Amino acid sequence: MMTNQTETGSNKPTHTVYILKLQADTEQADWIRVGAAWEHGDKDGLNLSLNILGQKIPVVVRKNKPKAN
């Protein structure tokens, strides 16, 4: 189960997650906060906690590693 903590035990998010809503009449976008992220202790990924339409959605993001030939 994903937790909202880094391997160091910190509960405070290291990143904020936004979606961009483009305005139809301009080239500007509204930044809408949809969650928070915690960097993994190995610095190779993030745990995200998204709040979309009232649902909390956990997501894990990891760096791609090169494939061995």
N, CA, C and O atoms as a Tripos MOL2 file, in Angstrom:
@<TRIPOS>MOLECULE
protein
  276   275    69     0     0
PROTEIN
NO_CHARGES

@<TRIPOS>ATOM
      1 N           0.8410   -1.1920    0.0000 N.3       1 MET1
      2 CA          0.0000    0.0000    0.0000 C.3       1 MET1
      3 C           0.8740    1.2380    0.0000 C.2       1 MET1
      4 O           1.8450    1.3260    0.7510 O.2       1 MET1
      5 N           0.5280    2.1800   -0.8350 N.am      2 MET2
      6 CA          1.2890    3.4150   -0.9110 C.3       2 MET2
      7 C           0.9560    4.2880    0.2890 C.2       2 MET2
      8 O          -0.2000    4.3860    0.7020 O.2       2 MET2
      9 N           1.9800    4.9160    0.8390 N.am      3 THR3
     10 CA          1.7610    5.8460    1.9370 C.3       3 THR3
     11 C           2.1250    7.2440    1.4910 C.2       3 THR3
     12 O           2.7370    7.4280    0.4390 O.2       3 THR3
     13 N           1.7560    8.2190    2.2790 N.am      4 ASN4
     14 CA          2.0720    9.6090    1.9740 C.3       4 ASN4
     15 C           3.3250   10.0310    2.7130 C.2       4 ASN4
     16 O           3.3670   11.1140    3.2970 O.2       4 ASN4
     17 N           4.3390    9.1930    2.6960 N.am      5 GLN5
     18 CA          5.5830    9.4900    3.3850 C.3       5 GLN5
     19 C           6.7510    9.0800    2.5140 C.2       5 GLN5
     20 O           6.6610    8.1390    1.7260 O.2       5 GLN5
     21 N           7.8480    9.8010    2.6690 N.am      6 THR6
     22 CA          9.0770    9.3890    2.0210 C.3       6 THR6
     23 C           9.7390    8.3460    2.8990 C.2       6 THR6
     24 O           9.2630    8.0670    4.0000 O.2       6 THR6
     25 N          10.8200    7.7720    2.4270 N.am      7 GLU7
     26 CA         11.5330    6.7840    3.2280 C.3       7 GLU7
     27 C          12.1610    7.4080    4.4700 C.2       7 GLU7
     28 O          12.5450    6.6970    5.3990 O.2       7 GLU7
     29 N          12.2660    8.7270    4.4870 N.am      8 THR8
     30 CA         12.8170    9.3900    5.6610 C.3       8 THR8
     31 C          11.7520    9.6160    6.7250 C.2       8 THR8
     32 O          12.0710   10.0590    7.8280 O.2       8 THR8
     33 N          10.4850    9.3190    6.4130 N.am      9 GLY9
     34 CA          9.4190    9.4380    7.3800 C.3       9 GLY9
     35 C           8.7170   10.7800    7.3920 C.2       9 GLY9
     36 O           7.8460   11.0050    8.2320 O.2       9 GLY9
     37 N           9.0680   11.6790    6.4830 N.am     10 SER10
     38 CA          8.4390   12.9950    6.4540 C.3      10 SER10
     39 C           7.0260   12.8990    5.8970 C.2      10 SER10
     40 O           6.7960   12.2390    4.8830 O.2      10 SER10
     41 N           6.0920   13.5480    6.5520 N.am     11 ASN11
     42 CA          4.7020   13.5670    6.0930 C.3      11 ASN11
     43 C           4.4140   14.7220    5.1510 C.2      11 ASN11
     44 O           3.3700   14.7370    4.4990 O.2      11 ASN11
     45 N           5.3180   15.6880    5.0650 N.am     12 LYS12
     46 CA          5.1030   16.8890    4.2660 C.3      12 LYS12
     47 C           5.4100   16.6110    2.7930 C.2      12 LYS12
     48 O           6.4880   16.1120    2.4730 O.2      12 LYS12
     49 N           4.4710   16.9310    1.8900 N.am     13 PRO13
     50 CA          4.7180   16.7040    0.4590 C.3      13 PRO13
     51 C           5.9130   17.5140   -0.0390 C.2      13 PRO13
     52 O           6.1730   18.6190    0.4380 O.2      13 PRO13
     53 N           6.6270   16.9500   -0.9990 N.am     14 THR14
     54 CA          7.7530   17.6420   -1.6120 C.3      14 THR14
     55 C           7.3400   18.3740   -2.8870 C.2      14 THR14
     56 O           8.0740   19.2360   -3.3710 O.2      14 THR14
     57 N           6.1650   18.0370   -3.4380 N.am     15 HIS15
     58 CA          5.6790   18.6430   -4.6720 C.3      15 HIS15
     59 C           4.1580   18.8520   -4.5720 C.2      15 HIS15
     60 O           3.4770   18.1890   -3.7900 O.2      15 HIS15
     61 N           3.6510   19.7810   -5.3770 N.am     16 THR16
     62 CA          2.2180   19.9790   -5.5280 C.3      16 THR16
     63 C           1.8460   19.6130   -6.9570 C.2      16 THR16
     64 O           2.5840   19.9270   -7.8910 O.2      16 THR16
     65 N           0.6950   18.9430   -7.1350 N.am     17 VAL17
     66 CA          0.2580   18.4750   -8.4490 C.3      17 VAL17
     67 C          -0.8840   19.3660   -8.9400 C.2      17 VAL17
     68 O          -1.8380   19.6290   -8.2090 O.2      17 VAL17
     69 N          -0.7720   19.8290  -10.1910 N.am     18 TYR18
     70 CA         -1.7790   20.6940  -10.8010 C.3      18 TYR18
     71 C          -2.2260   20.1230  -12.1410 C.2      18 TYR18
     72 O          -1.4830   19.3890  -12.7940 O.2      18 TYR18
     73 N          -3.4360   20.4640  -12.5410 N.am     19 ILE19
     74 CA         -3.8530   20.2880  -13.9300 C.3      19 ILE19
     75 C          -4.0090   21.6890  -14.5040 C.2      19 ILE19
     76 O          -4.2410   22.6450  -13.7630 O.2      19 ILE19
     77 N          -3.8840   21.8110  -15.8050 N.am     20 LEU20
     78 CA         -4.0340   23.1080  -16.4650 C.3      20 LEU20
     79 C          -5.3270   23.1260  -17.2550 C.2      20 LEU20
     80 O          -5.5600   22.2580  -18.0970 O.2      20 LEU20
     81 N          -6.1660   24.1110  -16.9850 N.am     21 LYS21
     82 CA         -7.4210   24.2890  -17.7140 C.3      21 LYS21
     83 C          -7.2400   25.4790  -18.6420 C.2      21 LYS21
     84 O          -7.1570   26.6250  -18.2000 O.2      21 LYS21
     85 N          -7.1800   25.1880  -19.9350 N.am     22 LEU22
     86 CA         -6.9630   26.2440  -20.9250 C.3      22 LEU22
     87 C          -8.2130   27.0970  -21.0650 C.2      22 LEU22
     88 O          -9.3270   26.5760  -21.1110 O.2      22 LEU22
     89 N          -8.0240   28.4150  -21.1340 N.am     23 GLN23
     90 CA         -9.1320   29.3360  -21.3490 C.3      23 GLN23
     91 C          -9.3870   29.4300  -22.8450 C.2      23 GLN23
     92 O          -8.4520   29.6100  -23.6240 O.2      23 GLN23
     93 N         -10.6220   29.3120  -23.2430 N.am     24 ALA24
     94 CA        -10.9850   29.2570  -24.6630 C.3      24 ALA24
     95 C         -10.6290   30.5300  -25.4130 C.2      24 ALA24
     96 O         -10.2290   30.4650  -26.5760 O.2      24 ALA24
     97 N         -10.7630   31.6780  -24.7780 N.am     25 ASP25
     98 CA        -10.5750   32.9350  -25.4960 C.3      25 ASP25
     99 C          -9.1530   33.4950  -25.4160 C.2      25 ASP25
    100 O          -8.8520   34.4970  -26.0650 O.2      25 ASP25
    101 N          -8.2890   32.8750  -24.6420 N.am     26 THR26
    102 CA         -6.9020   33.3430  -24.5310 C.3      26 THR26
    103 C          -5.9670   32.1360  -24.5660 C.2      26 THR26
    104 O          -6.4100   30.9880  -24.5730 O.2      26 THR26
    105 N          -4.6860   32.4170  -24.5880 N.am     27 GLU27
    106 CA         -3.7100   31.3300  -24.5450 C.3      27 GLU27
    107 C          -3.2530   31.0460  -23.1260 C.2      27 GLU27
    108 O          -2.2910   30.3060  -22.9180 O.2      27 GLU27
    109 N          -3.9350   31.6300  -22.1440 N.am     28 GLN28
    110 CA         -3.5670   31.4090  -20.7500 C.3      28 GLN28
    111 C          -4.2850   30.1880  -20.2030 C.2      28 GLN28
    112 O          -5.2710   29.7110  -20.7640 O.2      28 GLN28
    113 N          -3.7560   29.6980  -19.0850 N.am     29 ALA29
    114 CA         -4.3470   28.5280  -18.4460 C.3      29 ALA29
    115 C          -4.5080   28.7880  -16.9530 C.2      29 ALA29
    116 O          -3.6900   29.4650  -16.3310 O.2      29 ALA29
    117 N          -5.5720   28.2400  -16.3970 N.am     30 ASP30
    118 CA         -5.7660   28.2530  -14.9510 C.3      30 ASP30
    119 C          -5.0920   27.0150  -14.3850 C.2      30 ASP30
    120 O          -5.2770   25.9110  -14.8970 O.2      30 ASP30
    121 N          -4.3060   27.1980  -13.3260 N.am     31 TRP31
    122 CA         -3.6610   26.0820  -12.6580 C.3      31 TRP31
    123 C          -4.5700   25.6430  -11.5210 C.2      31 TRP31
    124 O          -4.8540   26.4200  -10.6100 O.2      31 TRP31
    125 N          -5.0240   24.3990  -11.5750 N.am     32 ILE32
    126 CA         -5.9440   23.8730  -10.5730 C.3      32 ILE32
    127 C          -5.2310   22.7870   -9.7750 C.2      32 ILE32
    128 O          -4.7870   21.7840  -10.3350 O.2      32 ILE32
    129 N          -5.1250   22.9940   -8.4700 N.am     33 ARG33
    130 CA         -4.4410   22.0260   -7.6060 C.3      33 ARG33
    131 C          -5.2990   20.7710   -7.4780 C.2      33 ARG33
    132 O          -6.4800   20.8410   -7.1370 O.2      33 ARG33
    133 N          -4.6830   19.6210   -7.7560 N.am     34 VAL34
    134 CA         -5.4190   18.3650   -7.6820 C.3      34 VAL34
    135 C          -4.7470   17.3420   -6.7720 C.2      34 VAL34
    136 O          -5.2330   16.2180   -6.6410 O.2      34 VAL34
    137 N          -3.6340   17.7200   -6.1400 N.am     35 GLY35
    138 CA         -3.0080   16.7530   -5.2520 C.3      35 GLY35
    139 C          -1.6320   17.1580   -4.7910 C.2      35 GLY35
    140 O          -1.1990   18.3000   -4.9450 O.2      35 GLY35
    141 N          -0.9570   16.1730   -4.2170 N.am     36 ALA36
    142 CA          0.3790   16.3770   -3.6710 C.3      36 ALA36
    143 C           1.2340   15.1680   -4.0140 C.2      36 ALA36
    144 O           0.7270   14.1000   -4.3570 O.2      36 ALA36
    145 N           2.5620   15.3650   -3.9120 N.am     37 ALA37
    146 CA          3.4900   14.2770   -4.2230 C.3      37 ALA37
    147 C           4.6220   14.2590   -3.2130 C.2      37 ALA37
    148 O           5.0150   15.2900   -2.6670 O.2      37 ALA37
    149 N           5.1330   13.0630   -2.9800 N.am     38 TRP38
    150 CA          6.2520   12.8410   -2.0690 C.3      38 TRP38
    151 C           7.3610   12.1510   -2.8460 C.2      38 TRP38
    152 O           7.1450   11.1040   -3.4560 O.2      38 TRP38
    153 N           8.5510   12.7430   -2.8210 N.am     39 GLU39
    154 CA          9.6860   12.1670   -3.5360 C.3      39 GLU39
    155 C          10.1700   10.9130   -2.8160 C.2      39 GLU39
    156 O          10.2530   10.8830   -1.5880 O.2      39 GLU39
    157 N          10.4870    9.8880   -3.5870 N.am     40 HIS40
    158 CA         11.0460    8.6580   -3.0170 C.3      40 HIS40
    159 C          12.4280    8.9340   -2.4460 C.2      40 HIS40
    160 O          13.1280    9.8330   -2.9130 O.2      40 HIS40
    161 N          12.8160    8.1780   -1.4550 N.am     41 GLY41
    162 CA         14.1200    8.3340   -0.8270 C.3      41 GLY41
    163 C          15.2730    8.1510   -1.7940 C.2      41 GLY41
    164 O          16.3320    8.7530   -1.6140 O.2      41 GLY41
    165 N          15.0830    7.3130   -2.8400 N.am     42 ASP42
    166 CA         16.1550    7.0780   -3.8160 C.3      42 ASP42
    167 C          16.1680    8.1330   -4.9270 C.2      42 ASP42
    168 O          16.9940    8.0630   -5.8370 O.2      42 ASP42
    169 N          15.2660    9.1010   -4.8580 N.am     43 LYS43
    170 CA         15.1800   10.2080   -5.8250 C.3      43 LYS43
    171 C          14.8260    9.7450   -7.2410 C.2      43 LYS43
    172 O          14.9880   10.5080   -8.1930 O.2      43 LYS43
    173 N          14.3480    8.5160   -7.3930 N.am     44 ASP44
    174 CA         13.9990    7.9860   -8.7100 C.3      44 ASP44
    175 C          12.4980    7.9320   -8.9600 C.2      44 ASP44
    176 O          12.0490    7.3240   -9.9320 O.2      44 ASP44
    177 N          11.7200    8.5690   -8.0840 N.am     45 GLY45
    178 CA         10.2840    8.5260   -8.3090 C.3      45 GLY45
    179 C           9.5170    9.3400   -7.2910 C.2      45 GLY45
    180 O          10.0810    9.9720   -6.3970 O.2      45 GLY45
    181 N           8.1910    9.3000   -7.4650 N.am     46 LEU46
    182 CA          7.2770   10.0400   -6.6090 C.3      46 LEU46
    183 C           6.0560    9.1990   -6.2850 C.2      46 LEU46
    184 O           5.6240    8.3830   -7.1000 O.2      46 LEU46
    185 N           5.5030    9.3930   -5.1080 N.am     47 ASN47
    186 CA          4.1650    8.9100   -4.7790 C.3      47 ASN47
    187 C           3.2410   10.1090   -4.9140 C.2      47 ASN47
    188 O           3.4790   11.1480   -4.2990 O.2      47 ASN47
    189 N           2.1870    9.9750   -5.7130 N.am     48 LEU48
    190 CA          1.2230   11.0450   -5.8890 C.3      48 LEU48
    191 C          -0.0850   10.6640   -5.2220 C.2      48 LEU48
    192 O          -0.4880    9.5010   -5.2500 O.2      48 LEU48
    193 N          -0.7400   11.6300   -4.6310 N.am     49 SER49
    194 CA         -2.0790   11.4640   -4.1070 C.3      49 SER49
    195 C          -2.9370   12.5040   -4.8020 C.2      49 SER49
    196 O          -2.8470   13.6930   -4.4990 O.2      49 SER49
    197 N          -3.7810   12.0520   -5.7470 N.am     50 LEU50
    198 CA         -4.6170   12.9500   -6.5210 C.3      50 LEU50
    199 C          -6.0260   12.9600   -5.9600 C.2      50 LEU50
    200 O          -6.5270   11.9280   -5.5130 O.2      50 LEU50
    201 N          -6.6630   14.1120   -5.9800 N.am     51 ASN51
    202 CA         -8.0500   14.2320   -5.5480 C.3      51 ASN51
    203 C          -8.8380   14.7530   -6.7410 C.2      51 ASN51
    204 O          -8.8570   15.9530   -7.0140 O.2      51 ASN51
    205 N          -9.4930   13.8250   -7.4530 N.am     52 ILE52
    206 CA        -10.2140   14.1680   -8.6720 C.3      52 ILE52
    207 C         -11.6580   13.7110   -8.5280 C.2      52 ILE52
    208 O         -11.9300   12.5410   -8.2570 O.2      52 ILE52
    209 N         -12.5670   14.6400   -8.7100 N.am     53 LEU53
    210 CA        -14.0030   14.3720   -8.5730 C.3      53 LEU53
    211 C         -14.3230   13.7130   -7.2320 C.2      53 LEU53
    212 O         -15.1610   12.8140   -7.1560 O.2      53 LEU53
    213 N         -13.6550   14.1650   -6.1900 N.am     54 GLY54
    214 CA        -13.9220   13.6650   -4.8490 C.3      54 GLY54
    215 C         -13.3080   12.3130   -4.5300 C.2      54 GLY54
    216 O         -13.5270   11.7760   -3.4440 O.2      54 GLY54
    217 N         -12.5450   11.7580   -5.4560 N.am     55 GLN55
    218 CA        -11.9130   10.4590   -5.2530 C.3      55 GLN55
    219 C         -10.4170   10.6410   -5.0490 C.2      55 GLN55
    220 O          -9.7720   11.3590   -5.8130 O.2      55 GLN55
    221 N          -9.8590   10.0000   -4.0300 N.am     56 LYS56
    222 CA         -8.4030   10.0150   -3.8550 C.3      56 LYS56
    223 C          -7.8120    8.8800   -4.6770 C.2      56 LYS56
    224 O          -8.1860    7.7170   -4.5270 O.2      56 LYS56
    225 N          -6.8830    9.2480   -5.5470 N.am     57 ILE57
    226 CA         -6.2900    8.2750   -6.4640 C.3      57 ILE57
    227 C          -4.7880    8.2350   -6.2220 C.2      57 ILE57
    228 O          -4.0990    9.2260   -6.4660 O.2      57 ILE57
    229 N          -4.2640    7.0990   -5.7430 N.am     58 PRO58
    230 CA         -2.8120    6.9880   -5.5540 C.3      58 PRO58
    231 C          -2.1300    6.6430   -6.8790 C.2      58 PRO58
    232 O          -2.6220    5.8120   -7.6420 O.2      58 PRO58
    233 N          -0.9930    7.2890   -7.1400 N.am     59 VAL59
    234 CA         -0.2170    7.0400   -8.3570 C.3      59 VAL59
    235 C           1.2530    6.9810   -7.9640 C.2      59 VAL59
    236 O           1.7110    7.7660   -7.1340 O.2      59 VAL59
    237 N           1.9860    6.0530   -8.5580 N.am     60 VAL60
    238 CA          3.4300    5.9690   -8.3490 C.3      60 VAL60
    239 C           4.1120    6.2620   -9.6790 C.2      60 VAL60
    240 O           3.7620    5.6750  -10.7030 O.2      60 VAL60
    241 N           5.0900    7.1750   -9.6620 N.am     61 VAL61
    242 CA          5.8560    7.5390  -10.8530 C.3      61 VAL61
    243 C           7.2980    7.1300  -10.6110 C.2      61 VAL61
    244 O           7.8710    7.4690   -9.5750 O.2      61 VAL61
    245 N           7.8990    6.3990  -11.5610 N.am     62 ARG62
    246 CA          9.2920    5.9710  -11.4500 C.3      62 ARG62
    247 C          10.0380    6.3430  -12.7160 C.2      62 ARG62
    248 O           9.4670    6.3300  -13.8070 O.2      62 ARG62
    249 N          11.3200    6.6780  -12.5740 N.am     63 LYS63
    250 CA         12.1750    6.9430  -13.7300 C.3      63 LYS63
    251 C          12.3360    5.6810  -14.5470 C.2      63 LYS63
    252 O          12.4010    4.5810  -13.9980 O.2      63 LYS63
    253 N          12.4010    5.8370  -15.8580 N.am     64 ASN64
    254 CA         12.6940    4.7010  -16.7350 C.3      64 ASN64
    255 C          14.1580    4.3310  -16.5900 C.2      64 ASN64
    256 O          15.0250    5.1970  -16.4750 O.2      64 ASN64
    257 N          14.4200    3.0340  -16.5980 N.am     65 LYS65
    258 CA         15.7970    2.5600  -16.5480 C.3      65 LYS65
    259 C          16.1530    2.0100  -17.9260 C.2      65 LYS65
    260 O          15.3100    1.3970  -18.5810 O.2      65 LYS65
    261 N          17.3880    2.2200  -18.3710 N.am     66 PRO66
    262 CA         17.7820    1.7060  -19.6890 C.3      66 PRO66
    263 C          17.6990    0.1800  -19.7210 C.2      66 PRO66
    264 O          18.0400   -0.5090  -18.7590 O.2      66 PRO66
    265 N          17.2320   -0.3150  -20.8630 N.am     67 LYS67
    266 CA         17.1270   -1.7630  -21.0450 C.3      67 LYS67
    267 C          18.5090   -2.3350  -21.3440 C.2      67 LYS67
    268 O          19.2930   -1.7450  -22.0880 O.2      67 LYS67
    269 N          18.7930   -3.4940  -20.7500 N.am     68 ALA68
    270 CA         20.0550   -4.1730  -21.0200 C.3      68 ALA68
    271 C          20.0090   -4.7900  -22.4170 C.2      68 ALA68
    272 O          18.9870   -5.3530  -22.8100 O.2      68 ALA68
    273 N          21.1010   -4.6880  -23.1680 N.am     69 ASN69
    274 CA         21.1590   -5.2750  -24.5200 C.3      69 ASN69
    275 C          21.6110   -6.6990  -24.4790 C.2      69 ASN69
    276 O          21.7160   -7.3440  -25.5220 O.2      69 ASN69
@<TRIPOS>BOND
     1     1     2 1
     2     2     3 1
     3     3     4 2
     4     3     5 am
     5     5     6 1
     6     6     7 1
     7     7     8 2
     8     7     9 am
     9     9    10 1
    10    10    11 1
    11    11    12 2
    12    11    13 am
    13    13    14 1
    14    14    15 1
    15    15    16 2
    16    15    17 am
    17    17    18 1
    18    18    19 1
    19    19    20 2
    20    19    21 am
    21    21    22 1
    22    22    23 1
    23    23    24 2
    24    23    25 am
    25    25    26 1
    26    26    27 1
    27    27    28 2
    28    27    29 am
    29    29    30 1
    30    30    31 1
    31    31    32 2
    32    31    33 am
    33    33    34 1
    34    34    35 1
    35    35    36 2
    36    35    37 am
    37    37    38 1
    38    38    39 1
    39    39    40 2
    40    39    41 am
    41    41    42 1
    42    42    43 1
    43    43    44 2
    44    43    45 am
    45    45    46 1
    46    46    47 1
    47    47    48 2
    48    47    49 am
    49    49    50 1
    50    50    51 1
    51    51    52 2
    52    51    53 am
    53    53    54 1
    54    54    55 1
    55    55    56 2
    56    55    57 am
    57    57    58 1
    58    58    59 1
    59    59    60 2
    60    59    61 am
    61    61    62 1
    62    62    63 1
    63    63    64 2
    64    63    65 am
    65    65    66 1
    66    66    67 1
    67    67    68 2
    68    67    69 am
    69    69    70 1
    70    70    71 1
    71    71    72 2
    72    71    73 am
    73    73    74 1
    74    74    75 1
    75    75    76 2
    76    75    77 am
    77    77    78 1
    78    78    79 1
    79    79    80 2
    80    79    81 am
    81    81    82 1
    82    82    83 1
    83    83    84 2
    84    83    85 am
    85    85    86 1
    86    86    87 1
    87    87    88 2
    88    87    89 am
    89    89    90 1
    90    90    91 1
    91    91    92 2
    92    91    93 am
    93    93    94 1
    94    94    95 1
    95    95    96 2
    96    95    97 am
    97    97    98 1
    98    98    99 1
    99    99   100 2
   100    99   101 am
   101   101   102 1
   102   102   103 1
   103   103   104 2
   104   103   105 am
   105   105   106 1
   106   106   107 1
   107   107   108 2
   108   107   109 am
   109   109   110 1
   110   110   111 1
   111   111   112 2
   112   111   113 am
   113   113   114 1
   114   114   115 1
   115   115   116 2
   116   115   117 am
   117   117   118 1
   118   118   119 1
   119   119   120 2
   120   119   121 am
   121   121   122 1
   122   122   123 1
   123   123   124 2
   124   123   125 am
   125   125   126 1
   126   126   127 1
   127   127   128 2
   128   127   129 am
   129   129   130 1
   130   130   131 1
   131   131   132 2
   132   131   133 am
   133   133   134 1
   134   134   135 1
   135   135   136 2
   136   135   137 am
   137   137   138 1
   138   138   139 1
   139   139   140 2
   140   139   141 am
   141   141   142 1
   142   142   143 1
   143   143   144 2
   144   143   145 am
   145   145   146 1
   146   146   147 1
   147   147   148 2
   148   147   149 am
   149   149   150 1
   150   150   151 1
   151   151   152 2
   152   151   153 am
   153   153   154 1
   154   154   155 1
   155   155   156 2
   156   155   157 am
   157   157   158 1
   158   158   159 1
   159   159   160 2
   160   159   161 am
   161   161   162 1
   162   162   163 1
   163   163   164 2
   164   163   165 am
   165   165   166 1
   166   166   167 1
   167   167   168 2
   168   167   169 am
   169   169   170 1
   170   170   171 1
   171   171   172 2
   172   171   173 am
   173   173   174 1
   174   174   175 1
   175   175   176 2
   176   175   177 am
   177   177   178 1
   178   178   179 1
   179   179   180 2
   180   179   181 am
   181   181   182 1
   182   182   183 1
   183   183   184 2
   184   183   185 am
   185   185   186 1
   186   186   187 1
   187   187   188 2
   188   187   189 am
   189   189   190 1
   190   190   191 1
   191   191   192 2
   192   191   193 am
   193   193   194 1
   194   194   195 1
   195   195   196 2
   196   195   197 am
   197   197   198 1
   198   198   199 1
   199   199   200 2
   200   199   201 am
   201   201   202 1
   202   202   203 1
   203   203   204 2
   204   203   205 am
   205   205   206 1
   206   206   207 1
   207   207   208 2
   208   207   209 am
   209   209   210 1
   210   210   211 1
   211   211   212 2
   212   211   213 am
   213   213   214 1
   214   214   215 1
   215   215   216 2
   216   215   217 am
   217   217   218 1
   218   218   219 1
   219   219   220 2
   220   219   221 am
   221   221   222 1
   222   222   223 1
   223   223   224 2
   224   223   225 am
   225   225   226 1
   226   226   227 1
   227   227   228 2
   228   227   229 am
   229   229   230 1
   230   230   231 1
   231   231   232 2
   232   231   233 am
   233   233   234 1
   234   234   235 1
   235   235   236 2
   236   235   237 am
   237   237   238 1
   238   238   239 1
   239   239   240 2
   240   239   241 am
   241   241   242 1
   242   242   243 1
   243   243   244 2
   244   243   245 am
   245   245   246 1
   246   246   247 1
   247   247   248 2
   248   247   249 am
   249   249   250 1
   250   250   251 1
   251   251   252 2
   252   251   253 am
   253   253   254 1
   254   254   255 1
   255   255   256 2
   256   255   257 am
   257   257   258 1
   258   258   259 1
   259   259   260 2
   260   259   261 am
   261   261   262 1
   262   262   263 1
   263   263   264 2
   264   263   265 am
   265   265   266 1
   266   266   267 1
   267   267   268 2
   268   267   269 am
   269   269   270 1
   270   270   271 1
   271   271   272 2
   272   271   273 am
   273   273   274 1
   274   274   275 1
   275   275   276 2
@<TRIPOS>SUBSTRUCTURE
     1 MET1         2 RESIDUE 1 A MET
     2 MET2         6 RESIDUE 1 A MET
     3 THR3        10 RESIDUE 1 A THR
     4 ASN4        14 RESIDUE 1 A ASN
     5 GLN5        18 RESIDUE 1 A GLN
     6 THR6        22 RESIDUE 1 A THR
     7 GLU7        26 RESIDUE 1 A GLU
     8 THR8        30 RESIDUE 1 A THR
     9 GLY9        34 RESIDUE 1 A GLY
    10 SER10       38 RESIDUE 1 A SER
    11 ASN11       42 RESIDUE 1 A ASN
    12 LYS12       46 RESIDUE 1 A LYS
    13 PRO13       50 RESIDUE 1 A PRO
    14 THR14       54 RESIDUE 1 A THR
    15 HIS15       58 RESIDUE 1 A HIS
    16 THR16       62 RESIDUE 1 A THR
    17 VAL17       66 RESIDUE 1 A VAL
    18 TYR18       70 RESIDUE 1 A TYR
    19 ILE19       74 RESIDUE 1 A ILE
    20 LEU20       78 RESIDUE 1 A LEU
    21 LYS21       82 RESIDUE 1 A LYS
    22 LEU22       86 RESIDUE 1 A LEU
    23 GLN23       90 RESIDUE 1 A GLN
    24 ALA24       94 RESIDUE 1 A ALA
    25 ASP25       98 RESIDUE 1 A ASP
    26 THR26      102 RESIDUE 1 A THR
    27 GLU27      106 RESIDUE 1 A GLU
    28 GLN28      110 RESIDUE 1 A GLN
    29 ALA29      114 RESIDUE 1 A ALA
    30 ASP30      118 RESIDUE 1 A ASP
    31 TRP31      122 RESIDUE 1 A TRP
    32 ILE32      126 RESIDUE 1 A ILE
    33 ARG33      130 RESIDUE 1 A ARG
    34 VAL34      134 RESIDUE 1 A VAL
    35 GLY35      138 RESIDUE 1 A GLY
    36 ALA36      142 RESIDUE 1 A ALA
    37 ALA37      146 RESIDUE 1 A ALA
    38 TRP38      150 RESIDUE 1 A TRP
    39 GLU39      154 RESIDUE 1 A GLU
    40 HIS40      158 RESIDUE 1 A HIS
    41 GLY41      162 RESIDUE 1 A GLY
    42 ASP42      166 RESIDUE 1 A ASP
    43 LYS43      170 RESIDUE 1 A LYS
    44 ASP44      174 RESIDUE 1 A ASP
    45 GLY45      178 RESIDUE 1 A GLY
    46 LEU46      182 RESIDUE 1 A LEU
    47 ASN47      186 RESIDUE 1 A ASN
    48 LEU48      190 RESIDUE 1 A LEU
    49 SER49      194 RESIDUE 1 A SER
    50 LEU50      198 RESIDUE 1 A LEU
    51 ASN51      202 RESIDUE 1 A ASN
    52 ILE52      206 RESIDUE 1 A ILE
    53 LEU53      210 RESIDUE 1 A LEU
    54 GLY54      214 RESIDUE 1 A GLY
    55 GLN55      218 RESIDUE 1 A GLN
    56 LYS56      222 RESIDUE 1 A LYS
    57 ILE57      226 RESIDUE 1 A ILE
    58 PRO58      230 RESIDUE 1 A PRO
    59 VAL59      234 RESIDUE 1 A VAL
    60 VAL60      238 RESIDUE 1 A VAL
    61 VAL61      242 RESIDUE 1 A VAL
    62 ARG62      246 RESIDUE 1 A ARG
    63 LYS63      250 RESIDUE 1 A LYS
    64 ASN64      254 RESIDUE 1 A ASN
    65 LYS65      258 RESIDUE 1 A LYS
    66 PRO66      262 RESIDUE 1 A PRO
    67 LYS67      266 RESIDUE 1 A LYS
    68 ALA68      270 RESIDUE 1 A ALA
    69 ASN69      274 RESIDUE 1 A ASN
